Amino acid sequence: MADTVTSDDMTPREPSAKEIRTVITASSLGTAFEWYDFFIYGTLAASGIIGRTFFPGGNEVLQTLLAWAGFAVGFGFRPLGAVLFGFLGDKLGRKYTFLVTITLMGIATAGVGLVPSYAAIGVAAPVIIILLRIAQGLALGGEYGGAAIYVAEHSPPGKSGYHTSFIQASVAGGFILSLIVVLGFKSSMSAEVWNDWGWRAPFLFSLLLLAISLWMRVKLSESPVFKAMKAAGQTAKNPFIESFTYPGNWKRLFVALFGIAAGLTVIWYTAMFSVLSFLQGPMRVDETTAQLIVGAGALCGLFWFIFFGRLSDRVGRKAPIVTGYAATLILLFPIFWTIGHAANPGLAYAADRAPVVVTGPACGFDPFAATQKDACGRILDHLSKRGVSYTTVRAPAVTMAVGGIPVGSLEPAAIDAALEHAGYRLDRVVPSPRNIGIILIAILALSMLAGATFGPVAALLSEMFPPRIRYSSMSIPYHIGTGYFGGFLPFISAYMVARSGNPYAGLWYTIAVVAMALLVSLWGLKSGRPEPLKD
């Protein structure tokens, strides 16, 4: 959208460079702060603090799964937030709608930091946490679409991809900020204080970010496109219904959901949260070290979002997205294998040289059970907690072998001794500087895949839909795709790893979703240079 509309006579004029910078800065920082609020839960869930504080004890794997289930609940309510705030955004305006969403998000995030533990108030603790995650999900459902459209509708022709790519980068910026704040507070206090109550400080820190966001966004004017529609009396009577009745919109909604939102979000979440969980969990990397590595890699990879957003203004939105999807299908497993062997070479070498085989008549492991029902399940439970990969074989008797050597006693202490004798390093490790460099390069490669598929998307989605229903039509498929395909990724991946004993098993979920997204995008996205926003 090349025109800004004056308040007095509705005459269009070209926005100044200063106006564009103000719009991008205020929108991007607000988006980063709001995603910080949403991601701080996931950052601490990956370290185990959320699980052991708010959910029943006794089973570390179960606590982790319940914590990630709480993470997923927030995503599950994002589509409802998209419907609610999309309706308001198309009826009342872009600016005031995302002022409401950021306020709701900040208050809900601070609330998480004030909830007593499960040990203090019992089942009320997880119930309150779930309710606060629902509030966060509703808020986020309205935030992204508002910020992306607001920037897109201020952008001159040929620069929409570049300008909105800062919104895309700010999503990753929210994740990076969550790591920086966690590490900053953690370093300022003892480990005992951090584990006791200090971890709550990053949630309360959200109130400061909320104040900054409101101060910046209150100064913004309404979108010129919305001003012109309102002046002409052309705003939608019911944007939600019109999103499903507007000519040709069903195909656009389908492509936006299954071809764009689903694919880009599983790549991005795999590049960030799956890597963090992978390092801290199966690879047994020191928690702080893992957070520093992932944070540094994500920070260095931010430029990919800007690069591909700007590139899409010249080559079109489709080319980088489908190329990123195809490259992900080819490179995802090799990148994670590289990370695994660099993160904990001793563990990776031991798993290759001395594989663990467990036999039993019905050898199964239920990650949701507080206690396993048989001896074989208890062995698998112990191996999962240790991050040790294994294979199972059906046999009359329950046995365990490490590198072909039977383990005499199947008690936990004896299993650990056999594993350590075979070279498994079960203590926390800090990779060598050389290996940290390798991990960073691998994370940069993942960031490139995420940038190619995520960088051009805000501009693409804004261009796909007519202005009178743009907020609703863009937000609904985006948040269904990111909420369900992406939000449940950590939970599904953790479950697949726990059930299979293979630390790489969760990647198959990403592969399946990306393959679907590639096919839909090849079919449904237009090639060539993008057209200007319909206004």
Secondary structure, 3 states (H helix, E strand, C coil): CCCEECCCCCCEECCCHHHHHHHHHHHHHHHHHHHHHHHHHHHHHHCCHHHHHHCCCCCHHHHHHHHHHHHHHHHHCHHHHHHHHHHHHHHCCHHHHHHHHHHHHHHHHHHHCCCCCHHHHCCHHHHHHHHHHHHHHHHHHHHHHHHHHHHHCCCCCCCHHHHHHHHHHHHHHHHHHHHHHHHHHHHCCCHHHHHHCHHHHHHHCHHHHHHHHHHHHHCCCCCHHHHHHHHHCCCCCCHHHHHHHCCCHHHHHHHHHHHHHHHHHHHHHHHHHHHHHHHHCCCCECHHHHHHHHHHHHHHCHHHHHHHHHHHHHHCCHHHHHHHHHHHHHHHHHHHHHHHHHHCHHHHHHHHHCCEEEEECCCCCCCCCCCCCCHHHHHHHHHHHHCCCCEEEECCCCEEEECCEECCCCCHHHHHHHHHHCCCCCCCECCCHHHHHHHHHHHHHHHHHHHHHHCCHHHHHHHHCCHHHHHHHHHHHHHHHHHHHHCCHHHHHHHHHHHHCCCCCCHHHHHHHHHHHHHHHHHHCCCCCCCCCCC
